[in-house]
Amino acid sequence: GGIATSPDCCSSVLRVLIPDELHGSLNTRTLPVRPNMNTRDICRILAHKIRCTNPQDYGLFKLVQGE
């Protein structure tokens, strides 16, 4: 599976779309972020927030113009 992101310009939050394979939908989560955070930090926080037991099976992707 994959995780897609859509950051809002100049804000301190990151909107993350998480696939729900059971229902065939996407769930949105909002994470607080700091300017110096790296992808590993964000993935770690996200995995904890959604109670993901296998975070190594997922990735963080940036959406650009819906793609």
PyMOL Python script that loads the backbone (N, CA, C, O; Angstrom):
from pymol import cmd

cmd.read_pdbstr("""\
ATOM      1  N   GLY A   1       0.822  -1.185   0.000  1.00  0.00           N
ATOM      2  CA  GLY A   1       0.000   0.000   0.000  1.00  0.00           C
ATOM      3  C   GLY A   1       0.857   1.235   0.000  1.00  0.00           C
ATOM      4  O   GLY A   1       2.067   1.160   0.215  1.00  0.00           O
ATOM      5  N   GLY A   2       0.241   2.374  -0.240  1.00  0.00           N
ATOM      6  CA  GLY A   2       0.958   3.632  -0.259  1.00  0.00           C
ATOM      7  C   GLY A   2       0.204   4.705   0.478  1.00  0.00           C
ATOM      8  O   GLY A   2      -1.008   4.615   0.672  1.00  0.00           O
ATOM      9  N   ILE A   3       0.918   5.702   0.878  1.00  0.00           N
ATOM     10  CA  ILE A   3       0.327   6.842   1.554  1.00  0.00           C
ATOM     11  C   ILE A   3       0.574   8.060   0.693  1.00  0.00           C
ATOM     12  O   ILE A   3       1.708   8.320   0.292  1.00  0.00           O
ATOM     13  N   ALA A   4      -0.461   8.799   0.408  1.00  0.00           N
ATOM     14  CA  ALA A   4      -0.333   9.995  -0.418  1.00  0.00           C
ATOM     15  C   ALA A   4      -0.508  11.229   0.450  1.00  0.00           C
ATOM     16  O   ALA A   4      -1.302  11.224   1.390  1.00  0.00           O
ATOM     17  N   THR A   5       0.227  12.282   0.140  1.00  0.00           N
ATOM     18  CA  THR A   5       0.132  13.494   0.940  1.00  0.00           C
ATOM     19  C   THR A   5      -0.250  14.680   0.095  1.00  0.00           C
ATOM     20  O   THR A   5      -0.046  14.693  -1.119  1.00  0.00           O
ATOM     21  N   SER A   6      -0.799  15.656   0.739  1.00  0.00           N
ATOM     22  CA  SER A   6      -1.151  16.900   0.086  1.00  0.00           C
ATOM     23  C   SER A   6      -0.933  18.041   1.065  1.00  0.00           C
ATOM     24  O   SER A   6      -1.847  18.383   1.815  1.00  0.00           O
ATOM     25  N   PRO A   7       0.262  18.644   1.080  1.00  0.00           N
ATOM     26  CA  PRO A   7       0.519  19.710   2.042  1.00  0.00           C
ATOM     27  C   PRO A   7      -0.149  21.016   1.638  1.00  0.00           C
ATOM     28  O   PRO A   7      -0.226  21.336   0.452  1.00  0.00           O
ATOM     29  N   ASP A   8      -0.625  21.759   2.608  1.00  0.00           N
ATOM     30  CA  ASP A   8      -1.137  23.094   2.362  1.00  0.00           C
ATOM     31  C   ASP A   8       0.051  24.047   2.403  1.00  0.00           C
ATOM     32  O   ASP A   8       0.908  23.922   3.278  1.00  0.00           O
ATOM     33  N   CYS A   9       0.116  24.985   1.484  1.00  0.00           N
ATOM     34  CA  CYS A   9       1.228  25.920   1.388  1.00  0.00           C
ATOM     35  C   CYS A   9       1.365  26.739   2.662  1.00  0.00           C
ATOM     36  O   CYS A   9       0.384  27.260   3.193  1.00  0.00           O
ATOM     37  N   CYS A  10       2.593  26.843   3.141  1.00  0.00           N
ATOM     38  CA  CYS A  10       2.935  27.733   4.255  1.00  0.00           C
ATOM     39  C   CYS A  10       2.160  27.426   5.530  1.00  0.00           C
ATOM     40  O   CYS A  10       1.861  28.358   6.277  1.00  0.00           O
ATOM     41  N   SER A  11       1.828  26.212   5.813  1.00  0.00           N
ATOM     42  CA  SER A  11       1.111  25.891   7.043  1.00  0.00           C
ATOM     43  C   SER A  11       1.939  24.931   7.882  1.00  0.00           C
ATOM     44  O   SER A  11       2.958  24.412   7.427  1.00  0.00           O
ATOM     45  N   SER A  12       1.496  24.702   9.098  1.00  0.00           N
ATOM     46  CA  SER A  12       2.219  23.809   9.987  1.00  0.00           C
ATOM     47  C   SER A  12       1.489  22.478  10.158  1.00  0.00           C
ATOM     48  O   SER A  12       1.714  21.761  11.133  1.00  0.00           O
ATOM     49  N   VAL A  13       0.621  22.156   9.215  1.00  0.00           N
ATOM     50  CA  VAL A  13      -0.050  20.857   9.231  1.00  0.00           C
ATOM     51  C   VAL A  13       0.105  20.192   7.870  1.00  0.00           C
ATOM     52  O   VAL A  13       0.288  20.860   6.852  1.00  0.00           O
ATOM     53  N   LEU A  14       0.029  18.883   7.871  1.00  0.00           N
ATOM     54  CA  LEU A  14       0.149  18.097   6.644  1.00  0.00           C
ATOM     55  C   LEU A  14      -1.082  17.212   6.553  1.00  0.00           C
ATOM     56  O   LEU A  14      -1.366  16.442   7.471  1.00  0.00           O
ATOM     57  N   ARG A  15      -1.811  17.318   5.457  1.00  0.00           N
ATOM     58  CA  ARG A  15      -2.953  16.430   5.228  1.00  0.00           C
ATOM     59  C   ARG A  15      -2.441  15.162   4.572  1.00  0.00           C
ATOM     60  O   ARG A  15      -1.699  15.217   3.591  1.00  0.00           O
ATOM     61  N   VAL A  16      -2.838  14.022   5.115  1.00  0.00           N
ATOM     62  CA  VAL A  16      -2.382  12.729   4.614  1.00  0.00           C
ATOM     63  C   VAL A  16      -3.600  11.892   4.245  1.00  0.00           C
ATOM     64  O   VAL A  16      -4.540  11.771   5.030  1.00  0.00           O
ATOM     65  N   LEU A  17      -3.577  11.319   3.055  1.00  0.00           N
ATOM     66  CA  LEU A  17      -4.635  10.411   2.607  1.00  0.00           C
ATOM     67  C   LEU A  17      -4.166   8.983   2.843  1.00  0.00           C
ATOM     68  O   LEU A  17      -3.082   8.592   2.410  1.00  0.00           O
ATOM     69  N   ILE A  18      -4.993   8.212   3.535  1.00  0.00           N
ATOM     70  CA  ILE A  18      -4.633   6.842   3.891  1.00  0.00           C
ATOM     71  C   ILE A  18      -5.631   5.887   3.247  1.00  0.00           C
ATOM     72  O   ILE A  18      -6.832   5.999   3.494  1.00  0.00           O
ATOM     73  N   PRO A  19      -5.158   4.947   2.425  1.00  0.00           N
ATOM     74  CA  PRO A  19      -6.088   4.008   1.788  1.00  0.00           C
ATOM     75  C   PRO A  19      -6.723   3.066   2.808  1.00  0.00           C
ATOM     76  O   PRO A  19      -6.041   2.531   3.682  1.00  0.00           O
ATOM     77  N   ASP A  20      -8.022   2.873   2.687  1.00  0.00           N
ATOM     78  CA  ASP A  20      -8.768   1.912   3.498  1.00  0.00           C
ATOM     79  C   ASP A  20      -9.143   0.771   2.561  1.00  0.00           C
ATOM     80  O   ASP A  20     -10.127   0.856   1.825  1.00  0.00           O
ATOM     81  N   GLU A  21      -8.356  -0.288   2.595  1.00  0.00           N
ATOM     82  CA  GLU A  21      -8.545  -1.397   1.660  1.00  0.00           C
ATOM     83  C   GLU A  21      -9.830  -2.175   1.928  1.00  0.00           C
ATOM     84  O   GLU A  21     -10.373  -2.792   1.012  1.00  0.00           O
ATOM     85  N   LEU A  22     -10.323  -2.159   3.156  1.00  0.00           N
ATOM     86  CA  LEU A  22     -11.562  -2.872   3.478  1.00  0.00           C
ATOM     87  C   LEU A  22     -12.784  -2.225   2.843  1.00  0.00           C
ATOM     88  O   LEU A  22     -13.713  -2.913   2.421  1.00  0.00           O
ATOM     89  N   HIS A  23     -12.777  -0.881   2.777  1.00  0.00           N
ATOM     90  CA  HIS A  23     -13.935  -0.161   2.261  1.00  0.00           C
ATOM     91  C   HIS A  23     -13.687   0.476   0.896  1.00  0.00           C
ATOM     92  O   HIS A  23     -14.590   1.101   0.339  1.00  0.00           O
ATOM     93  N   GLY A  24     -12.492   0.331   0.350  1.00  0.00           N
ATOM     94  CA  GLY A  24     -12.169   0.903  -0.953  1.00  0.00           C
ATOM     95  C   GLY A  24     -12.248   2.417  -0.969  1.00  0.00           C
ATOM     96  O   GLY A  24     -12.736   3.009  -1.932  1.00  0.00           O
ATOM     97  N   SER A  25     -11.769   3.045   0.097  1.00  0.00           N
ATOM     98  CA  SER A  25     -11.855   4.502   0.197  1.00  0.00           C
ATOM     99  C   SER A  25     -10.547   5.080   0.729  1.00  0.00           C
ATOM    100  O   SER A  25      -9.607   4.349   1.043  1.00  0.00           O
ATOM    101  N   LEU A  26     -10.508   6.398   0.822  1.00  0.00           N
ATOM    102  CA  LEU A  26      -9.365   7.098   1.395  1.00  0.00           C
ATOM    103  C   LEU A  26      -9.813   7.838   2.647  1.00  0.00           C
ATOM    104  O   LEU A  26     -10.854   8.495   2.649  1.00  0.00           O
ATOM    105  N   ASN A  27      -9.031   7.730   3.700  1.00  0.00           N
ATOM    106  CA  ASN A  27      -9.285   8.469   4.933  1.00  0.00           C
ATOM    107  C   ASN A  27      -8.265   9.593   5.032  1.00  0.00           C
ATOM    108  O   ASN A  27      -7.106   9.424   4.654  1.00  0.00           O
ATOM    109  N   THR A  28      -8.695  10.729   5.535  1.00  0.00           N
ATOM    110  CA  THR A  28      -7.806  11.879   5.683  1.00  0.00           C
ATOM    111  C   THR A  28      -7.398  12.039   7.137  1.00  0.00           C
ATOM    112  O   THR A  28      -8.236  11.970   8.036  1.00  0.00           O
ATOM    113  N   ARG A  29      -6.115  12.252   7.364  1.00  0.00           N
ATOM    114  CA  ARG A  29      -5.589  12.568   8.688  1.00  0.00           C
ATOM    115  C   ARG A  29      -4.782  13.852   8.555  1.00  0.00           C
ATOM    116  O   ARG A  29      -4.206  14.129   7.502  1.00  0.00           O
ATOM    117  N   THR A  30      -4.747  14.619   9.609  1.00  0.00           N
ATOM    118  CA  THR A  30      -3.965  15.851   9.625  1.00  0.00           C
ATOM    119  C   THR A  30      -2.896  15.717  10.697  1.00  0.00           C
ATOM    120  O   THR A  30      -3.187  15.386  11.846  1.00  0.00           O
ATOM    121  N   LEU A  31      -1.655  15.979  10.306  1.00  0.00           N
ATOM    122  CA  LEU A  31      -0.532  15.865  11.232  1.00  0.00           C
ATOM    123  C   LEU A  31       0.124  17.223  11.445  1.00  0.00           C
ATOM    124  O   LEU A  31       0.294  17.982  10.491  1.00  0.00           O
ATOM    125  N   PRO A  32       0.493  17.536  12.676  1.00  0.00           N
ATOM    126  CA  PRO A  32       1.278  18.753  12.904  1.00  0.00           C
ATOM    127  C   PRO A  32       2.711  18.495  12.440  1.00  0.00           C
ATOM    128  O   PRO A  32       3.264  17.428  12.707  1.00  0.00           O
ATOM    129  N   VAL A  33       3.301  19.439  11.765  1.00  0.00           N
ATOM    130  CA  VAL A  33       4.686  19.286  11.300  1.00  0.00           C
ATOM    131  C   VAL A  33       5.500  20.531  11.629  1.00  0.00           C
ATOM    132  O   VAL A  33       4.971  21.638  11.730  1.00  0.00           O
ATOM    133  N   ARG A  34       6.792  20.316  11.792  1.00  0.00           N
ATOM    134  CA  ARG A  34       7.750  21.400  12.001  1.00  0.00           C
ATOM    135  C   ARG A  34       8.584  21.532  10.735  1.00  0.00           C
ATOM    136  O   ARG A  34       8.772  20.546  10.021  1.00  0.00           O
ATOM    137  N   PRO A  35       9.088  22.725  10.439  1.00  0.00           N
ATOM    138  CA  PRO A  35       9.883  22.915   9.211  1.00  0.00           C
ATOM    139  C   PRO A  35      11.088  21.985   9.110  1.00  0.00           C
ATOM    140  O   PRO A  35      11.499  21.641   8.001  1.00  0.00           O
ATOM    141  N   ASN A  36      11.666  21.568  10.240  1.00  0.00           N
ATOM    142  CA  ASN A  36      12.873  20.734  10.198  1.00  0.00           C
ATOM    143  C   ASN A  36      12.576  19.235  10.236  1.00  0.00           C
ATOM    144  O   ASN A  36      13.506  18.434  10.331  1.00  0.00           O
ATOM    145  N   MET A  37      11.301  18.835  10.165  1.00  0.00           N
ATOM    146  CA  MET A  37      10.967  17.404  10.203  1.00  0.00           C
ATOM    147  C   MET A  37      11.334  16.742   8.881  1.00  0.00           C
ATOM    148  O   MET A  37      11.218  17.343   7.812  1.00  0.00           O
ATOM    149  N   ASN A  38      11.778  15.494   8.977  1.00  0.00           N
ATOM    150  CA  ASN A  38      12.066  14.748   7.757  1.00  0.00           C
ATOM    151  C   ASN A  38      10.987  13.686   7.541  1.00  0.00           C
ATOM    152  O   ASN A  38      10.116  13.492   8.389  1.00  0.00           O
ATOM    153  N   THR A  39      11.053  13.019   6.425  1.00  0.00           N
ATOM    154  CA  THR A  39      10.049  12.018   6.061  1.00  0.00           C
ATOM    155  C   THR A  39       9.968  10.905   7.094  1.00  0.00           C
ATOM    156  O   THR A  39       8.874  10.440   7.415  1.00  0.00           O
ATOM    157  N   ARG A  40      11.094  10.477   7.613  1.00  0.00           N
ATOM    158  CA  ARG A  40      11.112   9.397   8.608  1.00  0.00           C
ATOM    159  C   ARG A  40      10.313   9.796   9.853  1.00  0.00           C
ATOM    160  O   ARG A  40       9.540   8.998  10.383  1.00  0.00           O
ATOM    161  N   ASP A  41      10.506  11.045  10.317  1.00  0.00           N
ATOM    162  CA  ASP A  41       9.759  11.538  11.482  1.00  0.00           C
ATOM    163  C   ASP A  41       8.257  11.531  11.214  1.00  0.00           C
ATOM    164  O   ASP A  41       7.471  11.083  12.048  1.00  0.00           O
ATOM    165  N   ILE A  42       7.872  12.025  10.055  1.00  0.00           N
ATOM    166  CA  ILE A  42       6.454  12.096   9.695  1.00  0.00           C
ATOM    167  C   ILE A  42       5.856  10.690   9.603  1.00  0.00           C
ATOM    168  O   ILE A  42       4.755  10.456  10.102  1.00  0.00           O
ATOM    169  N   CYS A  43       6.557   9.770   8.981  1.00  0.00           N
ATOM    170  CA  CYS A  43       6.066   8.389   8.864  1.00  0.00           C
ATOM    171  C   CYS A  43       5.912   7.741  10.236  1.00  0.00           C
ATOM    172  O   CYS A  43       4.943   7.021  10.478  1.00  0.00           O
ATOM    173  N   ARG A  44       6.855   7.992  11.130  1.00  0.00           N
ATOM    174  CA  ARG A  44       6.804   7.431  12.477  1.00  0.00           C
ATOM    175  C   ARG A  44       5.569   7.945  13.235  1.00  0.00           C
ATOM    176  O   ARG A  44       4.858   7.168  13.872  1.00  0.00           O
ATOM    177  N   ILE A  45       5.324   9.254  13.159  1.00  0.00           N
ATOM    178  CA  ILE A  45       4.162   9.852  13.823  1.00  0.00           C
ATOM    179  C   ILE A  45       2.871   9.313  13.218  1.00  0.00           C
ATOM    180  O   ILE A  45       1.935   8.972  13.941  1.00  0.00           O
ATOM    181  N   LEU A  46       2.825   9.239  11.902  1.00  0.00           N
ATOM    182  CA  LEU A  46       1.630   8.752  11.215  1.00  0.00           C
ATOM    183  C   LEU A  46       1.331   7.297  11.576  1.00  0.00           C
ATOM    184  O   LEU A  46       0.182   6.951  11.850  1.00  0.00           O
ATOM    185  N   ALA A  47       2.349   6.453  11.579  1.00  0.00           N
ATOM    186  CA  ALA A  47       2.153   5.037  11.922  1.00  0.00           C
ATOM    187  C   ALA A  47       1.585   4.902  13.330  1.00  0.00           C
ATOM    188  O   ALA A  47       0.707   4.075  13.576  1.00  0.00           O
ATOM    189  N   HIS A  48       2.090   5.715  14.249  1.00  0.00           N
ATOM    190  CA  HIS A  48       1.576   5.682  15.620  1.00  0.00           C
ATOM    191  C   HIS A  48       0.128   6.163  15.668  1.00  0.00           C
ATOM    192  O   HIS A  48      -0.712   5.557  16.333  1.00  0.00           O
ATOM    193  N   LYS A  49      -0.157   7.251  14.964  1.00  0.00           N
ATOM    194  CA  LYS A  49      -1.494   7.851  14.988  1.00  0.00           C
ATOM    195  C   LYS A  49      -2.559   6.908  14.430  1.00  0.00           C
ATOM    196  O   LYS A  49      -3.670   6.856  14.958  1.00  0.00           O
ATOM    197  N   ILE A  50      -2.239   6.164  13.377  1.00  0.00           N
ATOM    198  CA  ILE A  50      -3.235   5.266  12.773  1.00  0.00           C
ATOM    199  C   ILE A  50      -3.110   3.828  13.283  1.00  0.00           C
ATOM    200  O   ILE A  50      -3.798   2.925  12.807  1.00  0.00           O
ATOM    201  N   ARG A  51      -2.224   3.635  14.253  1.00  0.00           N
ATOM    202  CA  ARG A  51      -2.019   2.308  14.855  1.00  0.00           C
ATOM    203  C   ARG A  51      -1.635   1.266  13.812  1.00  0.00           C
ATOM    204  O   ARG A  51      -2.185   0.165  13.776  1.00  0.00           O
ATOM    205  N   CYS A  52      -0.695   1.632  12.978  1.00  0.00           N
ATOM    206  CA  CYS A  52      -0.225   0.751  11.909  1.00  0.00           C
ATOM    207  C   CYS A  52       0.784  -0.244  12.476  1.00  0.00           C
ATOM    208  O   CYS A  52       1.785   0.151  13.074  1.00  0.00           O
ATOM    209  N   THR A  53       0.516  -1.533  12.286  1.00  0.00           N
ATOM    210  CA  THR A  53       1.406  -2.562  12.821  1.00  0.00           C
ATOM    211  C   THR A  53       2.528  -2.933  11.855  1.00  0.00           C
ATOM    212  O   THR A  53       3.476  -3.618  12.240  1.00  0.00           O
ATOM    213  N   ASN A  54       2.428  -2.488  10.604  1.00  0.00           N
ATOM    214  CA  ASN A  54       3.450  -2.814   9.611  1.00  0.00           C
ATOM    215  C   ASN A  54       3.844  -1.573   8.797  1.00  0.00           C
ATOM    216  O   ASN A  54       3.684  -1.568   7.576  1.00  0.00           O
ATOM    217  N   PRO A  55       4.356  -0.523   9.451  1.00  0.00           N
ATOM    218  CA  PRO A  55       4.660   0.721   8.731  1.00  0.00           C
ATOM    219  C   PRO A  55       5.708   0.553   7.637  1.00  0.00           C
ATOM    220  O   PRO A  55       5.766   1.372   6.719  1.00  0.00           O
ATOM    221  N   GLN A  56       6.528  -0.475   7.710  1.00  0.00           N
ATOM    222  CA  GLN A  56       7.547  -0.700   6.690  1.00  0.00           C
ATOM    223  C   GLN A  56       6.932  -1.054   5.338  1.00  0.00           C
ATOM    224  O   GLN A  56       7.617  -0.991   4.318  1.00  0.00           O
ATOM    225  N   ASP A  57       5.659  -1.421   5.314  1.00  0.00           N
ATOM    226  CA  ASP A  57       4.977  -1.772   4.067  1.00  0.00           C
ATOM    227  C   ASP A  57       4.358  -0.576   3.355  1.00  0.00           C
ATOM    228  O   ASP A  57       3.724  -0.737   2.313  1.00  0.00           O
ATOM    229  N   TYR A  58       4.535   0.618   3.905  1.00  0.00           N
ATOM    230  CA  TYR A  58       3.907   1.816   3.353  1.00  0.00           C
ATOM    231  C   TYR A  58       4.950   2.864   3.008  1.00  0.00           C
ATOM    232  O   TYR A  58       6.092   2.795   3.463  1.00  0.00           O
ATOM    233  N   GLY A  59       4.549   3.831   2.204  1.00  0.00           N
ATOM    234  CA  GLY A  59       5.433   4.925   1.825  1.00  0.00           C
ATOM    235  C   GLY A  59       4.697   6.240   1.912  1.00  0.00           C
ATOM    236  O   GLY A  59       3.477   6.271   2.074  1.00  0.00           O
ATOM    237  N   LEU A  60       5.430   7.316   1.807  1.00  0.00           N
ATOM    238  CA  LEU A  60       4.861   8.654   1.851  1.00  0.00           C
ATOM    239  C   LEU A  60       5.100   9.283   0.487  1.00  0.00           C
ATOM    240  O   LEU A  60       6.243   9.389   0.041  1.00  0.00           O
ATOM    241  N   PHE A  61       4.025   9.700  -0.178  1.00  0.00           N
ATOM    242  CA  PHE A  61       4.114  10.248  -1.525  1.00  0.00           C
ATOM    243  C   PHE A  61       3.469  11.615  -1.573  1.00  0.00           C
ATOM    244  O   PHE A  61       2.471  11.854  -0.892  1.00  0.00           O
ATOM    245  N   LYS A  62       4.017  12.508  -2.360  1.00  0.00           N
ATOM    246  CA  LYS A  62       3.473  13.856  -2.511  1.00  0.00           C
ATOM    247  C   LYS A  62       2.606  13.910  -3.765  1.00  0.00           C
ATOM    248  O   LYS A  62       3.039  13.514  -4.847  1.00  0.00           O
ATOM    249  N   LEU A  63       1.369  14.407  -3.607  1.00  0.00           N
ATOM    250  CA  LEU A  63       0.487  14.607  -4.754  1.00  0.00           C
ATOM    251  C   LEU A  63       0.759  15.977  -5.360  1.00  0.00           C
ATOM    252  O   LEU A  63       0.826  16.978  -4.647  1.00  0.00           O
ATOM    253  N   VAL A  64       0.914  16.016  -6.678  1.00  0.00           N
ATOM    254  CA  VAL A  64       1.096  17.272  -7.399  1.00  0.00           C
ATOM    255  C   VAL A  64      -0.003  17.346  -8.446  1.00  0.00           C
ATOM    256  O   VAL A  64      -0.051  16.526  -9.363  1.00  0.00           O
ATOM    257  N   GLN A  65      -0.875  18.319  -8.311  1.00  0.00           N
ATOM    258  CA  GLN A  65      -2.015  18.495  -9.214  1.00  0.00           C
ATOM    259  C   GLN A  65      -2.836  17.215  -9.339  1.00  0.00           C
ATOM    260  O   GLN A  65      -3.237  16.826 -10.436  1.00  0.00           O
ATOM    261  N   GLY A  66      -3.081  16.569  -8.204  1.00  0.00           N
ATOM    262  CA  GLY A  66      -3.920  15.374  -8.173  1.00  0.00           C
ATOM    263  C   GLY A  66      -3.265  14.099  -8.651  1.00  0.00           C
ATOM    264  O   GLY A  66      -3.933  13.069  -8.739  1.00  0.00           O
ATOM    265  N   GLU A  67      -1.989  14.130  -8.961  1.00  0.00           N
ATOM    266  CA  GLU A  67      -1.300  12.919  -9.444  1.00  0.00           C
ATOM    267  C   GLU A  67      -0.151  12.549  -8.539  1.00  0.00           C
ATOM    268  O   GLU A  67       0.539  11.561  -8.789  1.00  0.00           O
TER     269      GLU A  67
END
""", "prot")
cmd.dss("prot")
cmd.show_as("cartoon", "prot")
cmd.util.cbc("prot")
cmd.orient("prot")
